Amino acid sequence: MKPKARKQFAQHWLRSEKALNQIITAADLQPRDRLLEIGPGTGVLTRRILAEVESLVAVEIDRDLCQLLAKKLGQKENFLLLQGDILSLNLAEHLAAFPHFHYPNKVVANIPYNITGPILQTLLGTIAKPVAPAFELIVLLVQKEVAQRLCAKPGGKEFGALSVRVQYLAECEWICDVPAKAFSPPPKVDSAVVRLHPRIVAPSADNPQNLETLVKLGFASKRKMLRNNLKSVCDRDKINQLLEQLDSHPQARAEDLSVTQWVTLANRLNVTVGEVGEVGG
């Protein structure tokens, strides 16, 4: 009997063979790979991955789906199923009880859209505190709007705080579109597959916490010029001077600066800024 998707877990089963194949191709699976799959669901993608890798650790929050997956794949020696919430589960502690399963080097996931931001932070960390050691590769199926923000270029309307934070920590690559009809039940929005190669942008921030806070301040009001959003930490003349050094213009807004320009700005802005609240990207 086919399990019923639960709205509380934002479950949508991917049924498109084309999309499944593109996810697997994007993951560049090798026999030595140790995969982490978040939200394996009914195991459609899981089964395909297992035959290609050294091991696969799947984290599933739904107890009923865990029972289903245990029946389907529990006999596979390279498969470890953990029931829990990826946002609170201490993966290293759990794996310590299973010496044959080493920490994953890659991630593949069709993630719940309502917790995309927290999952990205779990997998990448923050500018001030990146995840270490970093994963070699992360392939995610996300809401198309989020994919556009992750892969956005400076100057575009999609380029925001999320773009800067993630692109500082990883190279972001758009793999393919996935229409709503590719799922059962179909979500209300289209999706896309993205591939992230974790790495710290070079040159890196001298004070990562300063950079993180400046980005939050800079994008606090996207309609305002950057010099106005940053006036609490630096006067207009200083900002204008720094923007000129960055080959930008005094009327620049936060989205006009590239990630490397943001890093340079933070490095040259010789002030210590305090914590501010989270803002959207």
C-alpha positions in Angstrom: 0.0 0.0 0.0 1.4 3.4 -1.0 2.0 5.6 2.0 0.0 8.8 2.3 2.1 12.0 2.1 1.8 14.0 5.4 1.3 17.7 5.2 2.9 18.3 8.6 6.2 17.0 7.2 5.8 18.8 3.8 6.0 15.4 2.0 5.8 15.2 -1.8 7.0 12.0 -3.5 9.3 12.6 -6.5 8.1 10.3 -9.3 9.9 11.7 -12.3 12.5 9.3 -13.7 14.2 12.1 -15.5 14.6 14.2 -12.3 15.8 11.1 -10.3 18.4 10.4 -13.0 19.6 14.0 -13.0 20.0 14.0 -9.2 22.1 10.9 -9.3 24.2 12.2 -12.2 24.7 15.5 -10.3 25.9 13.6 -7.2 28.8 12.1 -9.2 28.6 8.9 -7.2 31.8 6.9 -6.7 32.3 3.5 -5.0 34.2 5.2 -2.1 31.4 7.7 -1.4 29.5 7.7 1.9 26.1 9.4 1.4 23.8 11.2 3.7 20.2 11.3 2.5 17.8 13.6 4.3 14.1 12.6 4.1 14.4 9.4 2.0 10.6 9.1 2.0 9.5 5.9 0.3 13.1 5.1 -0.8 12.8 5.6 -4.5 16.1 7.5 -4.7 17.7 5.5 -1.8 17.5 2.2 -3.7 19.3 3.6 -6.7 22.1 5.2 -4.6 22.8 2.1 -2.5 24.1 0.1 -5.4 26.7 2.8 -6.3 28.3 3.8 -3.0 30.2 2.5 0.0 27.4 3.4 2.4 24.3 5.5 2.8 23.0 7.0 6.0 19.3 8.1 5.8 17.6 10.4 8.3 13.8 10.2 8.2 11.5 12.0 10.7 8.4 10.0 9.8 8.1 6.9 12.0 5.8 5.1 9.6 8.1 5.7 6.7 11.0 4.4 8.8 9.1 1.1 9.3 8.5 0.9 5.5 12.2 1.6 4.7 13.3 -0.9 7.2 11.2 -3.6 5.6 12.4 -2.6 2.1 16.1 -1.9 2.7 16.9 -3.1 6.2 18.8 -6.1 4.9 21.3 -4.0 2.9 24.6 -4.0 4.7 25.6 -0.6 3.5 22.3 1.1 4.6 21.8 2.8 8.0 18.4 4.3 8.8 18.1 6.8 11.6 14.7 8.1 12.7 14.9 11.8 13.8 14.9 15.4 12.8 18.0 16.4 10.8 18.0 19.8 12.5 18.5 18.4 16.0 20.0 15.0 15.4 23.7 14.7 16.3 24.9 12.6 13.4 28.4 12.0 14.7 27.1 10.7 18.0 24.8 8.3 16.3 27.4 7.0 13.9 29.8 6.3 16.9 27.6 3.3 17.7 28.0 1.9 14.1 31.8 1.6 13.5 31.3 0.3 9.9 29.6 3.6 8.9 32.0 6.5 8.6 30.9 10.1 8.4 29.3 11.0 5.0 31.3 12.9 2.5 28.3 13.8 0.3 24.7 14.8 0.8 21.6 14.1 -1.4 18.2 15.3 -0.4 14.7 16.2 -1.5 14.2 18.5 1.5 11.0 19.9 3.0 10.6 23.4 1.6 9.4 24.8 4.9 12.8 24.3 6.6 15.1 24.9 3.7 17.0 27.7 5.4 17.7 25.7 8.6 18.8 22.7 6.6 21.2 24.8 4.5 22.7 26.1 7.8 23.0 22.6 9.2 24.9 21.4 6.1 27.0 24.5 5.5 27.1 26.3 8.8 27.3 30.1 8.9 29.8 32.7 7.6 31.1 33.0 11.2 31.1 29.2 11.8 31.3 27.0 8.7 30.6 23.3 9.1 34.0 21.5 9.5 34.9 19.2 8.0 32.9 20.3 5.0 31.0 17.9 2.8 32.6 17.4 -0.6 29.3 17.8 -2.5 25.7 18.6 -1.6 22.8 17.9 -4.1 19.4 19.3 -3.1 16.0 19.4 -4.6 14.5 22.7 -3.5 11.8 25.2 -4.3 12.6 26.9 -7.5 12.5 30.4 -6.0 15.1 29.3 -3.4 17.3 27.8 -6.1 17.1 31.1 -8.0 18.4 32.9 -4.9 21.1 30.4 -4.2 22.5 30.7 -7.7 21.7 34.4 -8.3 24.3 36.8 -9.7 24.9 40.3 -8.2 22.6 43.0 -9.5 19.6 40.8 -10.0 16.4 40.9 -7.9 17.0 37.4 -6.6 20.4 38.2 -5.2 20.0 38.7 -1.4 21.5 37.9 2.0 20.9 34.2 1.4 22.9 34.4 -1.8 25.9 36.0 -0.1 25.8 33.7 2.9 25.6 30.5 0.9 27.9 31.6 -2.0 30.6 32.6 0.6 30.5 29.0 1.8 29.9 27.1 -1.4 29.9 27.2 -5.2 26.3 27.0 -6.3 25.3 25.3 -9.5 21.8 25.0 -11.1 21.3 21.5 -12.4 17.7 21.3 -13.7 14.1 22.4 -13.3 11.6 20.0 -11.8 7.9 20.9 -12.4 5.3 20.5 -9.8 3.7 17.6 -11.8 6.8 15.6 -11.2 5.6 15.0 -7.6 2.8 13.1 -6.0 1.0 15.0 -4.5 2.2 18.0 -6.6 3.3 21.0 -4.5 2.0 24.5 -5.3 5.3 25.6 -6.6 7.9 24.4 -9.1 11.2 23.0 -8.0 14.9 22.8 -9.1 17.9 20.7 -8.4 21.0 22.5 -7.2 24.5 21.3 -6.5 26.7 22.9 -3.9 30.5 22.5 -3.7 31.4 23.7 -0.1 34.4 26.0 0.0 35.3 29.3 1.6 35.5 32.1 -1.0 39.0 33.5 -1.5 40.1 35.9 -0.2 38.2 35.0 3.0 36.9 37.4 5.6 39.4 38.6 8.2 36.5 38.8 10.7 33.8 36.4 9.5 31.4 37.6 12.2 31.7 41.1 11.0 31.0 40.0 7.5 27.9 38.1 8.6 26.5 41.0 10.5 27.3 43.5 7.7 25.4 41.4 5.2 22.4 41.3 7.6 22.5 45.1 7.9 23.1 45.7 4.2 20.1 43.6 3.1 17.8 44.8 6.0 16.0 47.1 3.6 16.7 46.2 -0.1 15.1 49.4 -1.4 17.6 51.6 0.5 21.1 52.4 -0.7 23.8 50.4 1.0 25.3 53.5 2.6 22.0 54.1 4.4 21.6 50.6 5.6 25.2 50.7 7.0 25.0 54.2 8.5 24.8 52.7 12.0 28.3 51.3 11.7 30.0 53.8 9.3 29.5 57.3 8.0 28.3 58.0 4.5 31.6 59.5 3.3 33.6 56.4 4.4 31.1 54.0 2.7 31.2 56.1 -0.5 35.0 56.0 -0.4 35.0 52.2 0.1 32.4 51.7 -2.7 34.6 53.7 -5.1 37.6 51.5 -4.2 35.4 48.5 -5.0 34.6 49.9 -8.5 31.0 50.4 -7.4 28.9 53.6 -7.2 27.8 55.6 -4.2 24.1 54.8 -4.9 24.8 51.0 -4.8 22.4 48.8 -3.1 23.3 45.6 -1.2 22.4 43.3 -4.2 24.9 45.2 -6.4 28.0 43.9 -4.6 29.4 40.5 -5.4 30.4 38.1 -2.7 34.1 39.0 -3.0 33.2 42.7 -2.9 31.3 42.1 0.3 34.3 40.4 1.8 36.6 43.2 0.7 34.2 45.8 2.2 34.1 43.9 5.5 37.9 43.6 5.6 38.4 47.3 4.9 35.6 48.6 7.1 37.7 48.6 10.3 34.9 48.5 12.8 33.5 45.8 15.1 29.8 45.5 14.6 27.4 43.8 17.1 24.9 41.1 16.5 21.6 42.0 14.7 18.5 40.0 14.1 18.1 37.6 11.2 16.7 39.0 8.0 15.5 37.4 4.9 17.5 37.1 1.7 
